[in-house]
Amino acid sequence: MAFLIERADPSQVDALCAIERAAVQLFRGHPAWASYSAMSIPPELLQLAISRGLVWVALDEVREPVGFVWLDTDAGGGVIGIADIDVLPAHGQRGIGAALLEHACEWARAAGYRRIDLGTLADVRWNAPFYAKHGFAVVDKNDPAFAYARDRDRENGFPDHLRVFMSRPLPAPAHGEWTVWPAPAKLNLFLRITGRRPDGYHELQTVFRLLDWGDEIRLRLRDDGEIRRLNDVPGVPAHGDLVVRAAQLLRQHAGAAVGVDIERAGVPPGVDIEVNKRIPMGGGLGGGSSDAATVLVALNLLWQLHLDDDALAELGRQLGADVPVFVRGRSAWAEGIGEKLTPLALPPRHYVVLDPHEPVPTAALFQAPELTRNAPRATISSFVSGETTENAFTPAARARHPRVAAAIDWLGGFGQARLSGSGGCVFLETGSLFRACAVAAQCPAAFTARVATGVEVSPLQEALARHRDADRAIRTN
């Protein structure tokens, strides 16, 4: 049987839950059956994991899901766990489970994780013996690293004496192997234009909220000095892509900093780049800027340039006003053209992000006669109190882009729908994941809804810490 493994899509949540329920039937008659039969995957948690890019699905010849693997990052640091891996019983013993497991382990290794953990049953042949064939070894379940998983088992009534925990070490990627880096999306929780500078740029005030969802950048070092983007990005030629420009700018700056024309002094560092786009282009979510920031931050480590955040943020500013906030990796109050940042602690919130599939060109909105360009300055306290929530671009975007207007109107039926950046994506803030998933589930076919969570520390900074540890491990061995 031929099958394909790819990242899961939120539309597949019900199908994956059905696969899990079917796989559980194999445990009938086992002492763990009572617990397994009483538990089921919370669909909202699976949907959030899919949005984060932590679930892969195996598809048959007609692209129907027949299995999946779900990773979780609850352990933190350089450890990742397997939350679930299931295959439809009718498709068992065909190598699907093994392929899903190896795919997940390889991604985790490229993402900088040093170990992958799981909990399973010792006496079931497709559990612990299966994992042992794939490099997992039984570890001490009393290790504090497994306390959270055991507490969760107890909450679900799972008999502790039936469970074993297993781990597999993941070697750090070697020079010339792919590494994987997140490029998170952002929301503008408000946006106000307070004036215009002599150079023509507009003075802004906004709050950037970083999300746990976004694009993914893959990087592979080259020894011939070339900087290449290997995959096509619709509408973005490689030579003009911010990821390529970011790599070129970083390399030029590194040479200038030590008084060397790095392009001519021997063979300069090179890189292959692949961009997995999930953030809609022209949506006001910062996709291109985030991709550029990720390249700057990642290559600063991989090329061993040792530039600090201030230097990287300044390079980012040369590429775009939104790039510095992604480089620094914290949600922030922003002023100037968006580059003057004050870190801002924000309460935990979940968001429904709606893509109306209508890109909005920012330059055209800046020319709109109804755009308010001299609004009074807001304060952090006015934002925190809920007084300041408007987006200056909303009237112009509604007037010129009917699909954006329709998205605002539909999402506004559930609460305060807001435009992000200059649009066209709109979002709804909620206090619970369940509420966000319930709204997203009702999304009309004309739009695409994503559920995302606001984060205080960017996924990029977490990835940087992992890769630094992996890099140190290579250099000390």
Secondary structure, DSSP 4 states (H G I P E B T S, - for coil): ---EEEE--GGGHHHHHHHHHHHHGGGTTSTTHHHHHH----HHHHHHHHHTT-EEEEE-TTS-EEEEEEEE-TT-TTEEEEEEEEE-GGGTTSSHHHHHHHHHHHHHHHTT--EEEEEEETT-TTTHHHHHTTT-EEE-TTSGGGHHHHHHHHHTT--GGGEEEEEEE-PPPPTTS-EEEEEEEEEEEEEEEEEE-TTSPEEEEEEEEEEEEEEEEEEEEESS--EEE-S-BTTB-GGG-HHHHHHHHHHHHHHHHTT--TTTSS---EEEEEEE--SPTTSSS-HHHHHHHHHHHHHHHHTT----HHHHHHHHHHH-TTHHHHHHTB-EEEETTTTEEEE------EEEEEE-S----HHHHHT-TT---SPPPP-HHHHHTTS---BTTHHHHHHH-HHHHHHHHHHGGGS-EEE-TTSS-EEEEES-HHHHHHHHTT--TTSEEEEEEB-SB-HHHHHHHHHHHHHHHHHH-
